[in-house]
Amino acid sequence: MLKITDLQKTFNPGTVNAKTALNGLNLELEDGDFVTVIGGNGAGKSTLLNAIAGVWKPDYGAIEIDGVDVTRMPEYKRAKFLGRVFQDPMKGTSPDMEIAENLAIASKRGEKRRFVRGVRRADREKYREMLASLELGLEDRLSTKVGLLSGGQRQAITLLMATMNRPKLLLLDEHTAALDPKTAAKVLELTDQIVQKNHLTTLMITHNMRDAIAHGNRLIMMHEGNILLDVSGEEKKNLTVEQLLNLFTQASGIVNDRMALN
């Protein structure tokens, strides 16, 4: 579903501020893979997601989604392939629009759109059922402005919007980092349910190593723009945080691994 070949990206090349964010990275995801991504600050995690989404053009290499080469495809044309949830709950929704209106916009992702007045009754019933599955009481608040919701509620709606058309690839960029622990756990629970129900191929960045181990079927660790570790199956299920830290030390040669991984 995703194939990345020799991806390279350097910011501010030829200056004293040059920074190589991706250094010949190779990665393949099969249909339905749920991959958690960890690594220290500056490891290249968000740059990788931005490259896939089309925010950055790579200096070299290729990106394919479901067999389609999107390497030079503009960001807006990739929208039909991708769903994305950001760290900031303020992103991904229009705060001055109603919940139903936000969902209506998301339902047209990748399609030619035309302006219509309001949201159709049949669509409202469909959105009510979708929101009920979140078990947050939002199904009775379709007319509420999204800006009035809590951060966790907004992230849940953004997750719903990002996945309602079953994207080829779901990108989760530390989407629970700004939430309190209880709310973060709820959003992760919803993430697991939606990913499994829709059989979505997913990349999830997280700084929480316990979450990286507990969720998904595969874990990769990045360092200096490349992949140091790639574990899956029983090996991943049986990992502990201490073992993960030790693996990072062995692979990177960095002794102060706790600081390197935040």
JOCOR-V249107 format. One line per field, one symbol per residue. ss: DSSP state (~ for helix, > for strand, _ for the rest). phi: phi as a letter, one per 30 degrees, with the letter a starting at -180 (. if undefined). psi: psi as a letter, one per 40 degrees, with the letter a starting at -180 (. if undefined). Layout:
# JOCOR-V249107
ss=???
phi=???
psi=???
This chain:
# JOCOR-V249107
ss=_>>>>>>>>>>_______>>>>>>>>>>>____>>>>>>_____~~~~~~~~~______>>>>>>__>>_____~~~~___>>>>____________>~~~~~~~~~_____________~~~~~~~~~~~~_____~~~____>~~~__~~~~~~~~~~~~~_____>>>>>_______~~~~~~~~~~~~~~~~~~___>>>>___~~~~~~___>>>>>>__>>>>>>>~~~~~___~~~~~~~~~~~~____~~~~__
phi=.bbcbhdbabchdibdcebdcbbidbabcdejdcccbblddidjdddddddddjdccddajbbbchicdcecdeedddedcbbbbcddddcjbcddcdeddddddddceicdcbdbdicdedddddddddddddhciddcbecdddddddedddddddddddcdchddbcccchdcdccdedddddddddeedddddchcdbcbdaccddddddcicabbccahibcdbbbaidedecdcdddddddddddcidddddddch
psi=dhhhhfhhhhifieieehhhdhgfhhhhhihehhhihiiiheeeddddddddeedihidiaihhhfehhedehiddeedediihhidheeieihdeiiddddddddeeheihiihihahiddddddddddddedfeeeeefdehhdeeiidddddddddddeedegidhhhhgfeedeiidddddddddddddddddefhhhhhhiehddddddiieihihihfeihdihiiaddddeiiddddddddddddehdgdddde.
